[in-house]
Amino acid sequence: MTTLQPVLKAALDLPSEEQEALLIAIQTHKSEIRRTELAEYARQSALDVRSGKLKPKPVAEIMSQLDDEI
């Protein structure tokens, strides 16, 4: 298993253009992972609504509940 320190050193040793490309590649990868997680959450939520575990609510009610939690 590679640890962060040698990877960071190797990244910092790259030319500036390659460092930028690495940053973009990591950001893109993280975005794809998050998009996959959100899609799975939406899929599961839709299943839960269809099965009756969740009840649809108006957006205003959801937003009000979020405001109360903050």
C-alpha atoms as an extended CHARMM CRD file, in Angstrom:
* protein
*
        70  EXT
         1         1  MET       CA              0.0000000000        0.0000000000        0.0000000000  PROA      1               0.0000000000
         2         2  THR       CA              1.3730000000        3.3680000000       -1.0020000000  PROA      2               0.0000000000
         3         3  THR       CA              1.2170000000        6.0810000000        1.6220000000  PROA      3               0.0000000000
         4         4  LEU       CA              0.4940000000        9.7360000000        1.0440000000  PROA      4               0.0000000000
         5         5  GLN       CA              3.9970000000       11.0860000000        1.6620000000  PROA      5               0.0000000000
         6         6  PRO       CA              5.7960000000        9.3760000000       -1.2510000000  PROA      6               0.0000000000
         7         7  VAL       CA              2.8710000000       10.0690000000       -3.5800000000  PROA      7               0.0000000000
         8         8  LEU       CA              2.8630000000       13.7430000000       -2.5950000000  PROA      8               0.0000000000
         9         9  LYS       CA              6.6240000000       13.9920000000       -3.0980000000  PROA      9               0.0000000000
        10        10  ALA       CA              6.3200000000       12.3820000000       -6.5310000000  PROA      10              0.0000000000
        11        11  ALA       CA              3.4840000000       14.7500000000       -7.4610000000  PROA      11              0.0000000000
        12        12  LEU       CA              5.4720000000       17.7870000000       -6.3560000000  PROA      12              0.0000000000
        13        13  ASP       CA              8.4360000000       16.5920000000       -8.4360000000  PROA      13              0.0000000000
        14        14  LEU       CA              6.2910000000       16.6780000000      -11.6030000000  PROA      14              0.0000000000
        15        15  PRO       CA              6.5200000000       19.6050000000      -14.0000000000  PROA      15              0.0000000000
        16        16  SER       CA              3.8430000000       22.2600000000      -13.4230000000  PROA      16              0.0000000000
        17        17  GLU       CA              1.7290000000       21.1720000000      -16.4070000000  PROA      17              0.0000000000
        18        18  GLU       CA              1.6770000000       17.5650000000      -15.2070000000  PROA      18              0.0000000000
        19        19  GLN       CA              0.7830000000       18.6820000000      -11.6720000000  PROA      19              0.0000000000
        20        20  GLU       CA             -2.1970000000       20.5440000000      -13.1430000000  PROA      20              0.0000000000
        21        21  ALA       CA             -3.2010000000       17.4810000000      -15.1720000000  PROA      21              0.0000000000
        22        22  LEU       CA             -2.9510000000       15.3500000000      -12.0190000000  PROA      22              0.0000000000
        23        23  LEU       CA             -5.1840000000       17.7620000000      -10.0980000000  PROA      23              0.0000000000
        24        24  ILE       CA             -7.7840000000       17.6790000000      -12.8630000000  PROA      24              0.0000000000
        25        25  ALA       CA             -7.6450000000       13.8760000000      -13.0090000000  PROA      25              0.0000000000
        26        26  ILE       CA             -8.1480000000       13.5770000000       -9.2380000000  PROA      26              0.0000000000
        27        27  GLN       CA            -10.9930000000       16.1170000000       -9.2200000000  PROA      27              0.0000000000
        28        28  THR       CA            -12.6800000000       14.3550000000      -12.1350000000  PROA      28              0.0000000000
        29        29  HSD       CA            -12.3480000000       10.9930000000      -10.4070000000  PROA      29              0.0000000000
        30        30  LYS       CA            -13.7920000000       12.3530000000       -7.1490000000  PROA      30              0.0000000000
        31        31  SER       CA            -16.6830000000       13.9580000000       -9.0560000000  PROA      31              0.0000000000
        32        32  GLU       CA            -17.4660000000       10.6580000000      -10.7820000000  PROA      32              0.0000000000
        33        33  ILE       CA            -17.4430000000        8.8080000000       -7.4590000000  PROA      33              0.0000000000
        34        34  ARG       CA            -19.7690000000       11.4140000000       -5.8970000000  PROA      34              0.0000000000
        35        35  ARG       CA            -22.0810000000       11.2890000000       -8.9320000000  PROA      35              0.0000000000
        36        36  THR       CA            -22.2770000000        7.4980000000       -8.5960000000  PROA      36              0.0000000000
        37        37  GLU       CA            -23.0490000000        7.8010000000       -4.8690000000  PROA      37              0.0000000000
        38        38  LEU       CA            -25.7990000000       10.3580000000       -5.5220000000  PROA      38              0.0000000000
        39        39  ALA       CA            -27.2990000000        8.2020000000       -8.2740000000  PROA      39              0.0000000000
        40        40  GLU       CA            -27.3950000000        5.2130000000       -5.9270000000  PROA      40              0.0000000000
        41        41  TYR       CA            -28.9740000000        7.3580000000       -3.2000000000  PROA      41              0.0000000000
        42        42  ALA       CA            -31.6250000000        8.5760000000       -5.6670000000  PROA      42              0.0000000000
        43        43  ARG       CA            -32.2690000000        5.0180000000       -6.8750000000  PROA      43              0.0000000000
        44        44  GLN       CA            -32.6680000000        3.7510000000       -3.3150000000  PROA      44              0.0000000000
        45        45  SER       CA            -34.8980000000        6.6860000000       -2.4070000000  PROA      45              0.0000000000
        46        46  ALA       CA            -37.1460000000        5.9670000000       -5.3970000000  PROA      46              0.0000000000
        47        47  LEU       CA            -37.4030000000        2.3260000000       -4.3100000000  PROA      47              0.0000000000
        48        48  ASP       CA            -38.2290000000        3.4340000000       -0.7600000000  PROA      48              0.0000000000
        49        49  VAL       CA            -40.9840000000        5.7550000000       -2.0360000000  PROA      49              0.0000000000
        50        50  ARG       CA            -42.4620000000        2.9630000000       -4.1850000000  PROA      50              0.0000000000
        51        51  SER       CA            -42.3750000000        0.5080000000       -1.2780000000  PROA      51              0.0000000000
        52        52  GLY       CA            -43.9580000000        2.9980000000        1.1280000000  PROA      52              0.0000000000
        53        53  LYS       CA            -40.8840000000        3.4330000000        3.3550000000  PROA      53              0.0000000000
        54        54  LEU       CA            -40.7150000000        7.0870000000        2.3260000000  PROA      54              0.0000000000
        55        55  LYS       CA            -43.5800000000        9.4390000000        1.6260000000  PROA      55              0.0000000000
        56        56  PRO       CA            -43.3090000000       12.2030000000       -0.9820000000  PROA      56              0.0000000000
        57        57  LYS       CA            -43.2570000000       15.7150000000        0.5250000000  PROA      57              0.0000000000
        58        58  PRO       CA            -43.5280000000       19.1830000000       -0.9640000000  PROA      58              0.0000000000
        59        59  VAL       CA            -40.1760000000       20.8860000000       -1.4990000000  PROA      59              0.0000000000
        60        60  ALA       CA            -41.1570000000       23.7120000000        0.8730000000  PROA      60              0.0000000000
        61        61  GLU       CA            -41.6420000000       21.2000000000        3.7040000000  PROA      61              0.0000000000
        62        62  ILE       CA            -38.2890000000       19.5470000000        3.0270000000  PROA      62              0.0000000000
        63        63  MET       CA            -36.5280000000       22.9100000000        2.9380000000  PROA      63              0.0000000000
        64        64  SER       CA            -38.2260000000       23.9220000000        6.1830000000  PROA      64              0.0000000000
        65        65  GLN       CA            -36.9570000000       20.7450000000        7.8500000000  PROA      65              0.0000000000
        66        66  LEU       CA            -33.4470000000       21.4450000000        6.5860000000  PROA      66              0.0000000000
        67        67  ASP       CA            -33.6060000000       24.9890000000        7.9880000000  PROA      67              0.0000000000
        68        68  ASP       CA            -34.6230000000       23.5620000000       11.3620000000  PROA      68              0.0000000000
        69        69  GLU       CA            -31.6020000000       21.2370000000       11.3780000000  PROA      69              0.0000000000
        70        70  ILE       CA            -29.1270000000       24.0300000000       10.6680000000  PROA      70              0.0000000000
